[in-house]
């Protein structure tokens, strides 16, 4: 088998698992055989060992620094992906005698609503389906129901390519956010949220771990009394993510990504600037293409992470994807449920990849316009 090198890497526009920082991959590669001073690989060491305790502790502390997470919030590293959180949240906080509010913004929020309805009453307080999920609600367009157990939002709908660019204020109703596809891409006002969850495989690591940031007083609202142990937030907080073996390798990579965000990028303000630069270059080009490339999202809801667009017909889109892949521009096919095209520009995606895509789009339009 021949050895692959950095020059063999494609530009990975996939919606996830996604591009990781090259520096992180290189450090992991260097230390995969043997962690310095440990004598064993990260794939071999006990999750109860002092070396791993240091890794998970540093990962949490760096995340707290980056997001400004105060002490009255717990940080968990769980398994099961964000989809498990669709069920775990209502199992813990929704009952037949209460109701939860949901924003229906696209495919992922629709799935979350479906799981919540298995546990108790759900009220959709904003529905974007009439506009084909082309935007998120604007400030003041929805109001939490009085006495709602919580309000659930999706900060970025990966499939439709729409994103919140502000932190909603829900007053006394706990705000719960699925941030899977834009986690750590910008600073947020953490105190506006009671719970934030995110699968690691978009912005902060490989697949295998789900980050949950939960305000500790939310645990007092828990309604489930006979919950399975692994789906009980109180037990997960009490066990500090260690009730059973956590996803050790994913947490290790996440730890390296946090270090990269802090030391190489310079924090989330700088990360947001880079993300805006990447996305704006691509949106600006499409807006100037005379309608050849047509973004799906309305301007004020355009995602910085997942840029979705359509072309003249599906045959043209298929040709675009095939030729782009041959040009080492991979993962541009839109989600199977909606079709079209999608370029995911997560934190670690490089600027030169955006430039390469725009050059390809110009050439494609000239040849096929």
Secondary structure by P-SEA (a helix, b strand, c coil): cccccccccccccccccccccaaaaaaaaaaccccccccccccccccccaaaaaaaaaaaaaaaaaacccccbbbbbccccccccccccccccccccbbbbbbbccaaaaaaaaaaaacccccccccccccccccccccccccccccccbbbbccccccccccccbbbbbcccbbbbcccccccccccccccccbbbbccccccccccbbbbbbccccccccccccccccccaaaaaaacccccccaaaaaaaaaaaaaaaccccccaaaaaaaaaaaaaaaaaaaaacccccccccccccccccccccccccaaaaaaaaaaaaaacccccccccccccbbbbbcccccaaaaaaaaaaaaaaaaacc
